[in-house]
Amino acid sequence: MARNQFIEAIHEARYDLETCAEKDKPAARAKLYTLLDQAALRTDPPVRPDDILDALYDDYKDFRRMKLRQQWPRLKR
């Protein structure tokens, strides 16, 4: 499925935050919220970053499912 590259970057940053080591969480959180702040400023009127996360939640679940499937081992036929 073709996705908006900016939304894809937000999903990737959110996934990185959820899956990274504890010591890497501050940097991952900063990256995610930088992207969310940029997205929030694109709307008129501007919205809160958490509202963007809420709006993208269902799409993010699909993204996360896709990422998990990519990690599954492939069976040879």
DSSP file (Angstrom, degrees, kcal/mol; ACC not computed):
  #  RESIDUE AA STRUCTURE BP1 BP2  ACC     N-H-->O    O-->H-N    N-H-->O    O-->H-N    TCO  KAPPA ALPHA  PHI   PSI    X-CA   Y-CA   Z-CA
    1    1 A M              0   0    0      0, 0.0     2,-0.3     0, 0.0     0, 0.0   0.000 360.0 360.0 360.0 130.3    0.0    0.0    0.0
    2    2 A A        -     0   0    0      1,-0.0     2,-0.3     3,-0.0     3,-0.0  -0.575 360.0-172.2 -74.7 134.6    1.4    3.4   -0.9
    3    3 A R        -     0   0    0     -2,-0.3     2,-0.3     2,-0.0     3,-0.0  -0.852  33.7 -92.4-125.9 160.4    1.6    5.7    2.0
    4    4 A N     >  -     0   0    0     -2,-0.3     4,-2.6     1,-0.1     5,-0.2  -0.589  35.4-136.7 -67.4 129.8    2.4    9.3    2.7
    5    5 A Q  H  > S+     0   0    0     -2,-0.3     4,-2.1     1,-0.2    -1,-0.1   0.843 102.5  52.5 -63.0 -34.1    6.1    9.5    3.3
    6    6 A F  H  > S+     0   0    0      2,-0.2     4,-1.9     1,-0.2    -1,-0.2   0.917 111.3  45.6 -68.8 -42.6    5.7   11.9    6.3
    7    7 A I  H  > S+     0   0    0      1,-0.2     4,-2.6     2,-0.2    -2,-0.2   0.897 111.1  54.2 -65.6 -39.6    3.1    9.6    7.9
    8    8 A E  H  X S+     0   0    0     -4,-2.6     4,-2.6     1,-0.2    -2,-0.2   0.898 107.0  51.2 -59.9 -40.6    5.4    6.7    7.3
    9    9 A A  H  X S+     0   0    0     -4,-2.1     4,-2.4     2,-0.2    -1,-0.2   0.885 109.5  50.1 -64.6 -38.8    8.2    8.6    9.0
   10   10 A I  H  X S+     0   0    0     -4,-1.9     4,-2.4     2,-0.2    -2,-0.2   0.932 111.8  47.7 -64.5 -45.5    6.0    9.2   12.0
   11   11 A H  H  X S+     0   0    0     -4,-2.6     4,-2.6     1,-0.2    -2,-0.2   0.919 112.1  49.8 -60.9 -43.4    5.0    5.5   12.2
   12   12 A E  H  X S+     0   0    0     -4,-2.6     4,-2.5     1,-0.2    -1,-0.2   0.910 111.7  48.1 -62.9 -42.6    8.7    4.5   11.9
   13   13 A A  H  X S+     0   0    0     -4,-2.4     4,-2.1     2,-0.2    19,-0.2   0.888 112.2  49.4 -65.7 -38.6    9.7    6.9   14.7
   14   14 A R  H  X S+     0   0    0     -4,-2.4     4,-2.0     2,-0.2    -2,-0.2   0.909 111.9  48.3 -66.5 -42.0    6.8    5.6   16.9
   15   15 A Y  H  X S+     0   0    0     -4,-2.6     4,-1.8     2,-0.2    -2,-0.2   0.908 110.2  52.1 -64.0 -42.3    7.8    2.0   16.3
   16   16 A D  H  X S+     0   0    0     -4,-2.5     4,-1.7     1,-0.2    -2,-0.2   0.908 108.7  50.9 -60.2 -42.3   11.4    2.8   17.1
   17   17 A L  H  < S+     0   0    0     -4,-2.1    -1,-0.2     1,-0.2    -2,-0.2   0.902 112.1  46.9 -62.2 -41.2   10.4    4.4   20.4
   18   18 A E  H  < S+     0   0    0     -4,-2.0    -1,-0.2     1,-0.2    -2,-0.2   0.798 122.2  34.2 -70.9 -28.4    8.4    1.3   21.3
   19   19 A T  H  < S+     0   0    0     -4,-1.8    -2,-0.2    -5,-0.1    -1,-0.2   0.506  93.5 102.3-109.4  -5.3   11.1   -1.2   20.4
   20   20 A C  S  < S-     0   0    0     -4,-1.7     5,-0.1    -5,-0.2     2,-0.0  -0.273  79.8 -88.7 -79.5 166.2   14.4    0.6   21.3
   21   21 A A    >>  -     0   0    0      1,-0.1     3,-1.4     3,-0.0     4,-0.6  -0.324  40.7-108.7 -67.5 155.4   16.5    0.0   24.3
   22   22 A E  G >4 S+     0   0    0      1,-0.3     3,-1.0     2,-0.2    -1,-0.1   0.852 118.7  56.4 -56.6 -38.0   15.7    2.0   27.4
   23   23 A K  G 34 S+     0   0    0      1,-0.2    -1,-0.3     2,-0.1     4,-0.2   0.733 107.8  49.4 -68.8 -20.9   18.9    4.1   27.0
   24   24 A D  G <> S+     0   0    0     -3,-1.4     4,-2.1     1,-0.2    -1,-0.2   0.493  84.6  92.9 -94.5  -5.3   17.8    5.1   23.5
   25   25 A K  H <X S+     0   0    0     -3,-1.0     4,-3.1    -4,-0.6     5,-0.3   0.878  79.1  55.5 -61.4 -42.0   14.3    6.2   24.4
   26   26 A P  H  > S+     0   0    0      0, 0.0     4,-2.2     0, 0.0    -1,-0.2   0.924 112.1  43.6 -59.0 -42.0   15.0    9.9   25.0
   27   27 A A  H  > S+     0   0    0     -4,-0.2     4,-2.2     2,-0.2    -2,-0.2   0.904 115.5  48.4 -68.2 -40.7   16.5   10.3   21.5
   28   28 A A  H  X S+     0   0    0     -4,-2.1     4,-2.3     2,-0.2   -11,-0.2   0.899 111.9  49.4 -66.0 -40.4   13.7    8.2   19.9
   29   29 A R  H  X S+     0   0    0     -4,-3.1     4,-2.7     2,-0.2     5,-0.2   0.903 110.3  51.1 -64.7 -41.0   11.0   10.3   21.8
   30   30 A A  H  X S+     0   0    0     -4,-2.2     4,-1.8    -5,-0.3    -2,-0.2   0.908 110.2  49.5 -62.8 -41.8   12.7   13.5   20.6
   31   31 A K  H  X S+     0   0    0     -4,-2.2     4,-2.0     2,-0.2    -2,-0.2   0.933 112.5  47.6 -62.5 -46.3   12.7   12.3   17.0
   32   32 A L  H  X S+     0   0    0     -4,-2.3     4,-2.4   -19,-0.2    -2,-0.2   0.936 113.9  45.8 -61.1 -47.9    9.0   11.3   17.2
   33   33 A Y  H  X S+     0   0    0     -4,-2.7     4,-2.2     1,-0.2    -1,-0.2   0.764 108.0  57.3 -73.4 -23.2    7.9   14.6   18.8
   34   34 A T  H  X S+     0   0    0     -4,-1.8     4,-2.0    -5,-0.2    -1,-0.2   0.932 110.6  44.4 -65.8 -45.4    9.9   16.6   16.3
   35   35 A L  H  X S+     0   0    0     -4,-2.0     4,-2.3     2,-0.2    -2,-0.2   0.905 113.6  50.4 -63.8 -41.4    8.0   15.0   13.5
   36   36 A L  H  X S+     0   0    0     -4,-2.4     4,-2.6     1,-0.2    -1,-0.2   0.887 108.7  51.8 -65.6 -38.3    4.7   15.4   15.3
   37   37 A D  H  X S+     0   0    0     -4,-2.2     4,-1.7     2,-0.2    -1,-0.2   0.904 109.8  49.7 -63.6 -40.4    5.4   19.1   15.9
   38   38 A Q  H  X S+     0   0    0     -4,-2.0     4,-0.7     1,-0.2    -2,-0.2   0.915 112.8  46.8 -63.4 -42.4    6.1   19.6   12.2
   39   39 A A  H >X S+     0   0    0     -4,-2.3     3,-0.8     1,-0.2     4,-0.6   0.893 109.1  54.7 -66.0 -39.6    2.9   17.8   11.3
   40   40 A A  H >< S+     0   0    0     -4,-2.6     3,-0.8     1,-0.3     7,-0.7   0.853 105.0  53.5 -63.7 -34.8    0.9   19.9   13.8
   41   41 A L  H 3< S+     0   0    0     -4,-1.7    -1,-0.3     1,-0.2    -2,-0.2   0.688  98.7  64.6 -74.7 -17.2    2.2   23.1   12.3
   42   42 A R  H << S+     0   0    0     -3,-0.8    -1,-0.2    -4,-0.7    -2,-0.2   0.686  90.9  80.3 -77.3 -18.1    1.0   22.0    8.8
   43   43 A T  S << S-     0   0    0     -3,-0.8     4,-0.0    -4,-0.6    -3,-0.0  -0.526  84.1-114.1 -90.6 157.4   -2.7   22.0   10.0
   44   44 A D  S    S+     0   0    0      1,-0.3    -3,-0.1    -2,-0.2    -2,-0.0  -0.936 109.4  24.1-132.6 110.4   -4.9   25.1   10.2
   45   45 A P  S    S-     0   0    0      0, 0.0    -1,-0.3     0, 0.0    -3,-0.1   0.576 111.2-114.9 -76.0 157.8   -5.6   25.5   13.1
   46   46 A P        -     0   0    0      0, 0.0     2,-0.3     0, 0.0    -5,-0.2  -0.231  32.0-150.5 -58.7 148.4   -2.6   23.7   14.6
   47   47 A V        -     0   0    0     -7,-0.7    -4,-0.1   -10,-0.1    -5,-0.1  -0.735  22.6 -92.0-117.2 166.7   -3.3   20.6   16.6
   48   48 A R    >>  -     0   0    0     -2,-0.3     4,-1.3     1,-0.1     3,-0.7  -0.522  31.3-123.5 -76.5 145.5   -1.6   18.9   19.5
   49   49 A P  H 3> S+     0   0    0      0, 0.0     4,-2.0     0, 0.0     3,-0.2   0.866 112.5  56.7 -56.3 -37.1    0.9   16.2   18.7
   50   50 A D  H 3> S+     0   0    0      1,-0.2     4,-2.2     2,-0.2     5,-0.1   0.828 101.5  56.7 -66.2 -30.0   -1.0   13.7   20.9
   51   51 A D  H <> S+     0   0    0     -3,-0.7     4,-2.3     2,-0.2    -1,-0.2   0.858 105.5  51.5 -67.1 -34.0   -4.1   14.3   18.8
   52   52 A I  H  X S+     0   0    0     -4,-1.3     4,-2.0    -3,-0.2    -2,-0.2   0.923 108.5  50.5 -67.3 -44.0   -2.1   13.4   15.7
   53   53 A L  H  < S+     0   0    0     -4,-2.0     4,-0.4     1,-0.2    -2,-0.2   0.913 111.6  48.8 -58.9 -42.1   -1.0   10.1   17.4
   54   54 A D  H >< S+     0   0    0     -4,-2.2     3,-1.0     1,-0.2     4,-0.4   0.916 110.6  50.0 -63.1 -43.3   -4.6    9.4   18.2
   55   55 A A  H 3< S+     0   0    0     -4,-2.3     4,-0.3     1,-0.2     3,-0.3   0.825 115.1  43.6 -66.3 -31.3   -5.8   10.1   14.7
   56   56 A L  T 3X S+     0   0    0     -4,-2.0     4,-2.7     1,-0.2    -1,-0.2   0.383  83.9 103.5 -93.9   3.9   -3.1    7.8   13.2
   57   57 A Y  H <> S+     0   0    0     -3,-1.0     4,-2.2    -4,-0.4    -1,-0.2   0.902  80.3  46.1 -59.5 -47.4   -3.5    5.0   15.7
   58   58 A D  H  > S+     0   0    0     -4,-0.4     4,-1.5    -3,-0.3    -1,-0.2   0.911 115.3  47.4 -63.0 -41.6   -5.5    2.6   13.5
   59   59 A D  H  > S+     0   0    0     -4,-0.3     4,-2.1     1,-0.2    -1,-0.2   0.883 110.0  54.1 -65.1 -37.9   -3.1    3.1   10.6
   60   60 A Y  H  X S+     0   0    0     -4,-2.7     4,-3.1     1,-0.2     5,-0.2   0.875 102.2  57.3 -64.9 -37.0   -0.2    2.6   13.0
   61   61 A K  H  X S+     0   0    0     -4,-2.2     4,-2.3     1,-0.2    -1,-0.2   0.912 108.4  47.1 -59.8 -41.5   -1.6   -0.8   14.1
   62   62 A D  H  X S+     0   0    0     -4,-1.5     4,-2.2     2,-0.2    -1,-0.2   0.908 112.3  50.2 -64.3 -41.8   -1.5   -1.9   10.5
   63   63 A F  H  X S+     0   0    0     -4,-2.1     4,-2.4     2,-0.2    -2,-0.2   0.931 111.3  48.0 -60.9 -46.9    2.1   -0.6   10.2
   64   64 A R  H  X S+     0   0    0     -4,-3.1     4,-2.4     1,-0.2    -1,-0.2   0.896 110.3  51.8 -63.2 -41.2    3.2   -2.4   13.3
   65   65 A R  H  X S+     0   0    0     -4,-2.3     4,-2.2    -5,-0.2    -1,-0.2   0.907 109.7  50.2 -61.2 -41.9    1.6   -5.6   12.1
   66   66 A M  H  X S+     0   0    0     -4,-2.2     4,-1.8     2,-0.2    -2,-0.2   0.913 110.1  50.1 -62.8 -43.0    3.4   -5.3    8.8
   67   67 A K  H  X S+     0   0    0     -4,-2.4     4,-0.8     1,-0.2    -2,-0.2   0.902 111.0  49.0 -63.1 -41.1    6.8   -4.7   10.7
   68   68 A L  H >X S+     0   0    0     -4,-2.4     3,-0.7     1,-0.2     4,-0.6   0.891 109.0  52.7 -66.5 -38.8    6.2   -7.8   12.8
   69   69 A R  H >< S+     0   0    0     -4,-2.2     3,-0.9     1,-0.2    -1,-0.2   0.858 102.7  58.8 -64.5 -34.3    5.3   -9.9    9.8
   70   70 A Q  H 3< S+     0   0    0     -4,-1.8    -1,-0.2     1,-0.2    -2,-0.2   0.768 103.0  54.3 -65.6 -23.4    8.6   -8.9    8.2
   71   71 A Q  H << S+     0   0    0     -4,-0.8    -1,-0.2    -3,-0.7    -2,-0.2   0.641  83.8 105.9 -85.1 -14.9   10.5  -10.3   11.1
   72   72 A W  S << S-     0   0    0     -3,-0.9     2,-0.1    -4,-0.6    -3,-0.0  -0.352  82.4-104.2 -64.0 143.5    8.8  -13.7   10.8
   73   73 A P        -     0   0    0      0, 0.0     2,-0.4     0, 0.0    -1,-0.1  -0.443  33.0-122.5 -69.0 143.3   11.1  -16.4    9.4
   74   74 A R        -     0   0    0     -2,-0.1     2,-0.5    -3,-0.1    -3,-0.0  -0.698  19.3-136.1 -86.2 135.2   10.5  -17.4    5.8
   75   75 A L        -     0   0    0     -2,-0.4     2,-0.3     2,-0.0    -1,-0.0  -0.776  16.1-130.8 -91.5 133.1    9.8  -21.0    5.2
   76   76 A K              0   0    0     -2,-0.5    -1,-0.0     1,-0.1     0, 0.0  -0.612 360.0 360.0 -81.1 142.4   11.5  -22.5    2.2
   77   77 A R              0   0    0     -2,-0.3    -1,-0.1     0, 0.0    -2,-0.0   0.407 360.0 360.0 -99.9 360.0    9.3  -24.5   -0.2
